[in-house]
Amino acid sequence: MRRYRAWAETFILVTTWDWLGTISIRYISEQSWLAIPLAVALCGFWWVAAKRAQQRGTLIPALSGAAVGTLLGLTWL
C-alpha cells in the first residue's frame, strides 16, 4: 500500500508541476524571449528529478506525470 501511495503522490506532483511549467512557458513565449531559458531550466529539472525518481523506484509515475502534465499544458485553453 505504501508503494502505491508514493506512486500516486509522485504522479500528482509531477503532473501539476509540468502542467504549470508548460502553461507558464506558453504565456511567456508570447511576450518574451525568456521562454527559451525557462524551457531549458525545466528540462534540467526533469533530468535531476528522473535520476532521483529512479533511486526511489518511482520513475514510471514520474515520467507518466510529466507526459500528462505537458499534454494538459499544451491543450489547455
N, C-alpha and C positions, 0 to 999 in steps of 0.2 A: 504494500500500500504506500509506503514511503517513497518508493521509486516513481510511482505514478504521480504522486503529488509533486515531486521535483520536476518531472517532465511537464506537467501542466503549468506549473509556475514559470518554468523556463520558456515554454511556448507562448504564454500570455505576455510575459515581459518583453520577449524579443519581438513579437508581433506588434505590440504597442510602440516600442522604440523605433522599429523600422518604418511603421506607418507614419509616425510623427516626423521622422527624418526625411522620408520621401515627400511628404506634403510640404515641409519647410523648404526643401530644395526646389520643388516645383514653383513655389511662390517667389522665392528669392531669385530664381533664374529669370523670371520675367522682368525683374527690376535691377539686377546687379550681376556683375561678373563674379561675385563672391560665391556663387553656387558651385563653381568648379572646386575651390579648396574645401568647401563643405562636403562635397561628394567624396573627395579624396580622404578626408578625415573620417567620414562614415565607413568607408571601405577599410581603413586602418583599424577602426574599432571592431569590425567584423573579423578581421584576421586574429586579433587578440581574443575576442570572445569565442571564436571557434576552437582555438587552442585550449582555453580554459574549459569549455564545454566538453571537449574530448577527454580531458582529465577527469571530469565529474561524471562522465557517462551520459551526458545529455546533449550530444551532438545532433542527433536526429531531430528532437523537438526544436533545437535552436535553429537549424537550417530550415526546417519546415516553417517556423515562425517568421524567419526572415523572408522567405518566399511569399507567405501570405501577407505580411505587412507591406512589402513592396507592391504586391498586386493591388491591395486595398488603397495604397497611397497613389498609385498611378490611375486608378479608375474612380477615385473619389471626386465628386463634382465634375 
